[in-house]
Amino acid sequence: MEEVVVVDSTDKQIGVLEKLEAHRLGKLHRAISVLVFNANGELLLQKRAADKYHSSNLWTNTCCSHPRPLEDIAQAAKRRLREEMGIEADLKWNFSFEYRTDFENGLIENELDHVFVGQSNQIPIPDPNEVSEWKYVNMKELEMDMKNQPDDYTHWFHIILDRIKREKFINTHDAK
């Protein structure tokens, strides 16, 4: 049974719930999103596996998950990057944000998401239970595709990219 850390809006832990139950009830819980760039400034994207409980078959950031109870958030980001994509990277916390979205299947994503960024040139070996495809993309091409095909991407990834563009949090070698 996978559990998530239920938090308040200041990221103070107020409980622990089974992951699907937290999504059924719409409880605010801690999450992580990882963005890995290669030496050319291209972002590694994953396409979520068809069997994911929400947002299946959608493109998103390199890795997205939840820390375990009592697990350090930065360590969780490194662990999940290794488990989902089969790569290692030094990760740096960039920003956090809260968002909520309701899905057609009745689940509710209500997360306080901690965004980490790193660089790696390793070839991904993704877990097929998590990821169906992967690719490196140029940031300008990604922005254009997300504008033209917004429904091909996860809700939270739109928020992350909008914030990155607006506040220029990430140094991506000018995202060639």
C-alpha positions, 0 to 999 in steps of 0.5 A, spaced: 500 500 500 502 506 497 501 512 502 502 520 501 503 525 506 497 529 507 499 537 509 496 544 510 498 549 505 504 551 509 506 544 507 506 542 515 504 534 515 497 533 518 496 526 516 498 520 512 493 516 507 493 511 502 494 514 495 488 512 492 484 514 498 487 521 498 485 522 491 478 520 492 477 525 497 481 530 494 486 531 500 492 536 499 498 532 499 505 533 498 508 531 491 514 532 487 516 534 480 522 533 477 525 536 470 532 534 467 535 537 462 541 535 457 547 538 456 544 541 450 538 545 454 533 540 452 528 537 457 527 530 458 519 528 457 515 522 459 509 520 456 505 517 462 503 509 462 496 507 459 494 504 466 496 510 470 490 512 475 489 519 472 493 523 466 494 516 462 497 517 455 499 524 457 506 527 456 509 531 462 515 533 466 521 528 467 518 525 473 512 526 478 510 522 484 509 523 492 514 522 497 513 517 502 511 518 509 518 521 513 522 521 507 526 527 505 523 531 499 529 531 495 531 524 497 524 522 494 525 526 488 532 522 486 529 516 488 523 516 484 527 519 478 531 513 478 525 508 479 521 511 474 526 513 468 532 509 470 537 515 471 541 519 476 542 527 476 544 532 482 537 535 483 536 542 486 529 545 489 526 550 484 520 552 487 513 549 490 506 550 488 499 548 490 494 546 485 487 542 484 484 539 478 478 534 478 478 528 473 473 525 469 474 518 473 472 522 480 479 522 482 481 529 485 489 531 484 490 536 490 497 537 491 503 541 494 508 540 488 515 541 490 519 542 483 526 540 482 531 541 476 537 537 474 542 535 468 543 529 466 546 526 459 544 519 461 539 514 456 533 513 460 531 506 462 524 507 464 519 503 468 514 501 463 509 501 469 510 508 469 512 511 462 510 508 455 515 513 451 520 518 453 523 524 449 528 530 449 525 536 447 527 543 445 524 548 450 521 553 444 518 547 440 515 544 447 512 551 448 509 551 441 506 544 441 503 545 448 500 551 445 497 547 439 496 541 443 494 543 450 490 536 451 496 532 450 500 534 456 498 534 464 495 539 468 500 540 473 506 540 467 502 546 464 502 550 471 510 548 471 512 551 464 508 557 465 511 559 472 518 557 469 517 562 463 514 567 467 519 567 473 525 564 469 527 560 475 531 555 471 537 556 468 537 551 462 543 554 458 538 559 455 534 553 453 537 552 446 
